[in-house]
């Protein structure tokens, strides 16, 4: 069986000895290795793929990467070039990067563009700190270099050697995706939409492999990362609360690319406005002073929820509708007229019909219907059994039509 190649990537102008050592160990373990140079300064070292060859994959050509005279700009440009380079290769079995801050930024940028499941190991001097900006929604393995990647010694030989053998081992012992007869569907959920998603998931599990994602910002990014990777073939995205945090400074925000994967892939999509009645903050004393006097709900000592206003909901609805209009695949978007979360119901602390009405009105005003794209008003609460049943029925309709 032919296995993929381990791409060993780094800046050979400063890490040549270490990178050659890693590539040699990969080959000694029985895997193929390709040493890729992403240096942004000229040097005399050798590599299987020269920095100029990588730089040529930048959309603006090599001149946009090399000899810029500004290291920060060069690192950013090389990260873009490496991303395009790796995506153009057809034999990538694993990616192994090693280095300091510059190479970590370059290599992990490219790694995040690769599919989930493809092995990615980054040996970095920054791996003992906050690695969220480097990992994002991907499955990158951050391995702390302990000592700087600056020469081979008893520590770096062992750390780099372990990483090289790990990369080789993952390529040589690939875990194939199971031949599952059931297609995969992604569902988004929050505590306050659990009742709805649980009922939907229970019914869909008869025919689909269900993946539930907690709508915590990162959760939504992982949901869309798997869609971009082709691992999810449909979506039941009823919990879009991350948009509220993104627009109004909450601690669980999406990015500007929320819904982007669905737009790009055109998969069957069911959506709603679950938990768009709230913005999430940490402990009560962490809420920004500009929000004093608002309607707060203390979920626990570490989580404070703030009720969205009609004005904020107008902005949320407009933002969501604009992205729904860019979806070319089958879309069914539900408006639960009796409330969008467990605490947005009659007698509950976030019950605010005027705020909900503003949300619904903004979506209706800006939504462009079409043969594939439909907006559905439902006289039910989001956690009512009738809502879940309607979602399941619509899901069955659009997935069967587009099977």
C-alpha positions as CSV (number, residue, x, y, z in Angstrom):
1,X,0.0,0.0,0.0
2,X,1.3,3.4,-0.9
3,X,1.5,5.8,2.0
4,X,1.7,9.6,2.0
5,X,4.8,11.7,2.5
6,X,5.8,13.4,5.7
7,X,6.4,17.1,4.9
8,X,9.1,18.3,7.3
9,X,8.9,22.1,7.2
10,X,11.0,24.8,8.7
11,X,13.4,27.7,8.2
12,X,16.7,26.2,7.0
13,X,18.5,29.5,7.4
14,X,18.5,29.0,11.1
15,X,17.2,25.4,11.7
16,X,18.9,23.4,9.0
17,X,20.7,20.8,11.2
18,X,17.6,20.1,13.2
19,X,15.3,19.8,10.1
20,X,17.7,17.5,8.3
21,X,17.9,15.4,11.5
22,X,14.1,15.1,11.6
23,X,13.8,14.2,8.0
24,X,16.5,11.5,8.3
25,X,14.6,9.9,11.3
26,X,11.4,9.9,9.3
27,X,13.1,8.0,6.5
28,X,14.9,5.7,8.9
29,X,11.5,4.8,10.3
30,X,10.3,3.6,6.9
31,X,8.3,6.6,5.7
32,X,8.9,9.0,2.9
33,X,10.0,12.6,3.8
34,X,10.2,15.8,1.9
35,X,12.2,18.6,3.5
36,X,10.6,22.0,2.7
37,X,12.3,25.3,3.3
38,X,10.3,28.3,4.3
39,X,13.1,30.7,5.1
40,X,12.5,34.3,4.2
41,X,16.2,35.2,3.9
42,X,18.8,33.8,1.5
43,X,21.2,31.0,2.6
44,X,23.2,28.2,1.2
45,X,21.4,25.2,2.9
46,X,19.9,22.4,0.9
47,X,16.3,21.2,0.9
48,X,14.0,19.0,-1.2
49,X,11.8,22.0,-1.8
50,X,13.5,25.4,-1.9
51,X,12.0,28.5,-0.3
52,X,11.7,30.2,-3.7
53,X,9.6,27.3,-4.9
54,X,7.2,27.7,-2.0
55,X,7.1,31.4,-2.4
56,X,6.1,31.0,-6.0
57,X,2.8,29.7,-4.8
58,X,1.9,33.0,-3.3
59,X,-1.0,34.5,-5.2
60,X,1.2,37.5,-6.0
61,X,4.3,35.5,-6.8
62,X,7.6,35.0,-5.1
63,X,8.3,38.7,-5.1
64,X,5.6,39.1,-2.5
65,X,7.5,36.9,-0.1
66,X,11.2,37.1,-0.5
67,X,13.6,40.0,0.0
68,X,10.9,42.2,1.6
69,X,13.2,43.7,4.2
70,X,10.4,43.4,6.8
71,X,10.5,40.1,8.7
72,X,6.9,40.4,9.9
73,X,5.5,41.0,6.5
74,X,7.7,38.2,5.0
75,X,6.5,35.6,7.6
76,X,2.9,36.5,6.9
77,X,3.5,36.2,3.2
78,X,5.3,32.9,3.5
79,X,2.5,31.5,5.5
80,X,0.1,32.3,2.7
81,X,2.5,30.8,0.1
82,X,3.0,27.6,2.2
83,X,-0.8,27.2,2.5
84,X,-1.2,27.3,-1.3
85,X,1.8,25.1,-1.8
86,X,0.5,22.3,0.6
87,X,-3.0,22.5,-0.8
88,X,-1.6,21.9,-4.3
89,X,0.3,18.7,-3.3
90,X,-1.4,15.3,-3.6
91,X,0.9,13.1,-1.5
92,X,0.7,14.9,1.9
93,X,0.5,12.2,4.5
94,X,1.6,14.3,7.5
95,X,3.1,17.7,8.2
96,X,5.9,18.1,10.8
97,X,7.0,21.6,11.6
98,X,9.7,22.7,14.1
99,X,10.9,26.1,15.2
100,X,10.3,29.3,17.1
101,X,7.6,31.9,16.8
102,X,8.2,32.7,13.1
103,X,8.1,29.1,11.8
104,X,5.2,28.3,14.2
105,X,3.2,31.1,12.6
106,X,4.1,30.0,9.1
107,X,3.5,26.3,9.5
108,X,0.4,26.3,11.7
109,X,-1.3,28.8,9.3
110,X,-0.9,26.2,6.5
111,X,-1.8,23.3,8.8
112,X,-5.2,24.9,9.7
113,X,-6.1,24.9,6.0
114,X,-5.6,21.1,5.8
115,X,-8.3,18.6,6.4
116,X,-9.1,17.3,9.9
117,X,-7.6,13.9,10.3
118,X,-4.4,14.5,8.4
119,X,-1.6,14.3,11.0
120,X,-0.1,17.7,11.9
121,X,2.7,18.0,14.5
122,X,4.2,21.4,15.4
123,X,7.3,21.3,17.7
124,X,7.4,24.8,19.0
125,X,9.0,26.9,21.7
126,X,5.6,28.5,22.2
127,X,3.7,25.2,22.8
128,X,3.5,25.6,26.6
129,X,1.5,28.8,26.4
130,X,-1.8,29.8,24.8
131,X,-1.8,27.8,21.6
132,X,-5.4,28.6,20.6
133,X,-4.3,31.1,17.9
134,X,-2.1,28.4,16.3
135,X,-4.5,25.5,16.6
136,X,-7.9,27.2,15.9
137,X,-10.5,24.6,15.0
138,X,-8.0,22.2,13.6
139,X,-6.4,19.0,15.1
140,X,-2.9,20.3,15.2
141,X,-0.7,18.6,17.9
142,X,1.5,21.2,19.6
143,X,4.6,19.7,21.1
144,X,6.7,21.8,23.4
145,X,10.4,22.0,22.3
146,X,11.5,22.5,25.9
147,X,14.9,23.8,24.8
148,X,15.1,26.2,21.9
149,X,15.4,24.6,18.4
150,X,18.9,25.9,18.1
151,X,21.3,23.1,17.7
152,X,21.1,19.4,18.6
153,X,21.7,18.3,22.2
154,X,20.5,15.6,24.5
155,X,17.1,17.3,24.9
156,X,16.4,18.5,21.3
157,X,17.5,15.2,19.8
158,X,15.0,13.4,22.0
159,X,12.1,15.9,21.5
160,X,12.6,16.2,17.7
161,X,13.2,12.5,17.4
162,X,9.9,11.7,19.2
163,X,8.0,14.1,16.9
164,X,9.7,12.6,13.8
165,X,8.8,9.1,14.8
166,X,5.3,10.1,15.7
167,X,4.8,11.6,12.2
168,X,6.2,8.6,10.5
169,X,4.1,6.3,12.7
170,X,0.9,8.1,11.8
171,X,1.6,7.9,8.1
172,X,2.6,4.2,8.2
173,X,-0.4,3.3,10.4
174,X,-3.1,5.4,8.8
175,X,-6.5,5.1,10.4
176,X,-8.9,4.8,7.4
177,X,-12.3,6.5,7.7
178,X,-14.9,3.8,8.4
179,X,-17.1,2.8,5.6
180,X,-20.2,4.1,7.2
181,X,-23.4,3.6,5.3
182,X,-25.0,6.5,7.3
183,X,-24.1,10.0,6.0
184,X,-22.7,12.5,8.6
185,X,-24.7,15.4,9.9
186,X,-23.5,18.2,12.2
187,X,-25.7,19.7,14.8
188,X,-25.1,22.8,17.0
189,X,-26.3,22.9,20.5
190,X,-26.2,25.1,23.7
191,X,-27.5,24.2,27.1
192,X,-30.7,26.2,26.5
193,X,-31.4,24.3,23.2
194,X,-30.5,20.9,24.4
195,X,-34.1,19.6,24.5
196,X,-34.6,20.4,20.8
197,X,-31.3,19.1,19.6
198,X,-31.6,15.9,21.7
199,X,-35.0,15.1,20.1
200,X,-33.6,15.9,16.6
201,X,-30.5,13.9,17.1
202,X,-32.4,10.9,18.5
203,X,-34.6,10.8,15.4
204,X,-31.8,11.4,12.9
205,X,-29.5,8.7,14.4
206,X,-31.7,6.1,12.7
207,X,-30.3,7.2,9.4
208,X,-27.3,9.5,10.0
209,X,-24.1,9.6,11.9
210,X,-24.7,12.6,14.2
211,X,-22.0,15.0,15.4
212,X,-23.1,17.6,18.0
213,X,-21.0,20.7,18.6
214,X,-21.3,23.0,21.6
215,X,-21.8,26.5,20.3
216,X,-18.9,28.1,22.2
217,X,-17.2,29.9,19.4
218,X,-14.6,27.2,19.0
219,X,-17.4,24.7,18.7
220,X,-18.9,26.5,15.8
221,X,-15.6,26.7,14.1
222,X,-15.0,23.0,14.5
223,X,-18.5,22.3,13.1
224,X,-17.6,24.3,10.0
225,X,-14.1,23.0,9.8
226,X,-15.5,19.4,9.4
227,X,-17.9,20.7,6.7
228,X,-15.0,22.3,4.8
229,X,-13.0,19.0,5.2
230,X,-15.9,17.1,3.6
231,X,-16.6,15.1,6.7
232,X,-20.1,16.4,7.3
233,X,-22.5,16.2,4.4
234,X,-25.4,18.2,6.0
235,X,-26.1,20.6,8.8
236,X,-28.8,21.2,11.5
237,X,-27.5,24.5,12.8
238,X,-30.3,25.6,15.0
239,X,-28.0,27.2,17.7
240,X,-26.5,30.3,16.1
241,X,-25.9,32.2,19.4
242,X,-22.2,32.7,18.6
243,X,-23.3,35.5,16.2
244,X,-24.6,37.5,19.2
245,X,-21.2,37.2,21.0
246,X,-19.4,38.1,17.8
247,X,-21.3,41.3,17.3
248,X,-21.6,42.5,20.9
249,X,-18.3,41.5,22.6
250,X,-19.3,38.2,24.3
251,X,-16.7,35.6,25.3
252,X,-18.0,32.8,22.9
253,X,-17.9,34.5,19.5
254,X,-17.8,33.1,16.1
255,X,-15.6,34.6,13.4
256,X,-16.6,36.7,10.4
257,X,-16.6,33.4,8.5
258,X,-19.6,31.9,10.4
259,X,-21.8,30.1,7.8
260,X,-18.8,30.3,5.4
261,X,-18.4,26.5,5.1
262,X,-22.0,26.0,4.2
263,X,-21.8,28.7,1.6
264,X,-18.6,27.1,0.1
265,X,-19.8,23.5,0.2
266,X,-23.5,24.0,-0.7
267,X,-24.6,21.2,1.6
268,X,-28.2,20.8,2.8
269,X,-28.7,23.2,5.6
270,X,-31.3,23.6,8.4
271,X,-30.9,26.6,10.6
272,X,-32.5,28.6,13.3
273,X,-31.9,31.4,15.9
274,X,-31.3,29.2,19.0
275,X,-30.0,31.2,22.0
276,X,-29.7,34.5,20.0
277,X,-31.5,36.0,23.0
278,X,-28.2,36.1,24.9
279,X,-24.6,37.3,24.9
280,X,-22.2,35.3,27.1
281,X,-19.7,36.8,29.6
282,X,-17.6,35.3,32.4
283,X,-18.2,36.1,36.1
284,X,-20.6,39.0,36.7
285,X,-17.8,41.4,37.5
286,X,-16.2,40.8,34.1
287,X,-19.2,42.2,32.2
288,X,-18.1,45.5,30.4
289,X,-19.3,48.6,32.2
290,X,-21.2,49.8,29.2
291,X,-23.7,47.1,29.8
292,X,-24.6,48.1,33.3
293,X,-28.4,48.1,33.9
294,X,-29.1,45.4,31.4
295,X,-31.1,42.2,32.0
296,X,-28.6,39.6,33.3
297,X,-29.0,35.9,34.2
298,X,-26.3,34.3,36.4
299,X,-26.0,30.8,34.8
300,X,-23.2,29.9,37.3
301,X,-20.4,31.8,39.1
302,X,-18.3,31.7,35.9
303,X,-21.0,32.4,33.3
304,X,-23.2,35.5,33.0
305,X,-25.8,35.8,30.3
306,X,-27.0,39.2,29.0
307,X,-30.4,39.5,27.3
308,X,-30.2,41.0,23.8
309,X,-32.3,44.1,23.0
310,X,-34.5,44.7,20.0
311,X,-31.8,46.9,18.5
312,X,-29.2,44.2,18.9
313,X,-31.5,41.5,17.6
314,X,-32.1,43.6,14.5
315,X,-28.3,43.6,13.9
316,X,-28.1,39.8,14.6
317,X,-31.0,39.0,12.2
318,X,-29.6,41.2,9.4
319,X,-26.1,39.6,9.7
320,X,-27.5,36.1,9.6
321,X,-29.9,36.8,6.7
322,X,-27.1,38.3,4.6
323,X,-25.2,35.0,4.9
324,X,-28.2,32.8,4.3
325,X,-28.7,34.6,1.0
326,X,-25.2,33.5,-0.2
327,X,-26.1,29.8,0.3
328,X,-26.6,28.0,-3.0
329,X,-27.5,24.7,-1.5
330,X,-30.9,23.7,-0.1
331,X,-31.8,25.9,2.9
332,X,-34.6,25.8,5.4
333,X,-34.4,28.4,8.2
334,X,-36.8,28.3,11.1
335,X,-38.2,31.1,13.2
336,X,-39.6,29.7,16.5
337,X,-42.1,32.4,17.3
338,X,-42.7,31.5,21.0
339,X,-39.0,31.7,22.1
340,X,-35.5,30.9,21.1
341,X,-34.1,29.4,24.3
342,X,-35.0,27.7,27.5
343,X,-35.0,31.0,29.4
344,X,-36.8,32.8,26.6
345,X,-40.3,31.5,27.3
346,X,-43.3,32.9,29.1
347,X,-42.5,33.3,32.8
348,X,-38.7,32.9,32.2
349,X,-36.1,35.6,32.9
350,X,-35.3,36.3,29.2
351,X,-38.9,36.3,27.9
352,X,-39.1,39.4,25.7
353,X,-41.5,39.2,22.8
354,X,-40.5,42.6,21.4
355,X,-36.8,41.6,21.2
356,X,-37.7,38.3,19.5
357,X,-40.0,40.1,17.1
358,X,-37.2,42.4,16.1
359,X,-35.0,39.4,15.4
360,X,-37.6,37.7,13.3
361,X,-38.5,40.9,11.4
362,X,-34.9,41.6,10.5
363,X,-34.4,38.1,9.1
364,X,-37.7,38.3,7.2
365,X,-36.9,41.8,5.8
366,X,-33.4,40.8,4.6
367,X,-33.9,37.2,3.6
368,X,-34.1,36.4,-0.1
369,X,-36.3,33.3,-0.7
370,X,-35.9,31.0,-3.6
371,X,-36.7,27.5,-4.8
372,X,-33.9,26.1,-2.7
373,X,-34.0,28.7,0.1
374,X,-37.1,29.0,2.4
375,X,-37.9,30.8,5.6
376,X,-40.3,29.0,7.9
377,X,-42.2,30.7,10.7
378,X,-43.3,28.2,13.3
379,X,-45.8,29.0,16.1
380,X,-43.8,27.0,18.7
381,X,-41.0,27.4,21.2
382,X,-37.6,26.2,20.0
383,X,-37.7,23.4,22.6
384,X,-41.2,22.3,21.9
385,X,-41.5,18.8,20.4
386,X,-43.4,20.3,17.4
387,X,-40.3,22.4,16.5
388,X,-38.0,19.4,16.5
389,X,-40.5,17.4,14.5
390,X,-40.7,20.2,11.9
391,X,-36.9,20.4,11.7
392,X,-36.6,16.6,11.2
393,X,-39.3,16.6,8.5
394,X,-37.6,19.5,6.6
395,X,-34.2,17.8,7.0
396,X,-35.6,14.5,5.5
397,X,-37.1,16.5,2.6
398,X,-33.9,18.4,1.6
399,X,-31.5,15.5,2.1
400,X,-33.6,13.0,0.2
401,X,-34.0,15.4,-2.6
402,X,-30.2,16.0,-2.7
403,X,-28.9,12.6,-1.9
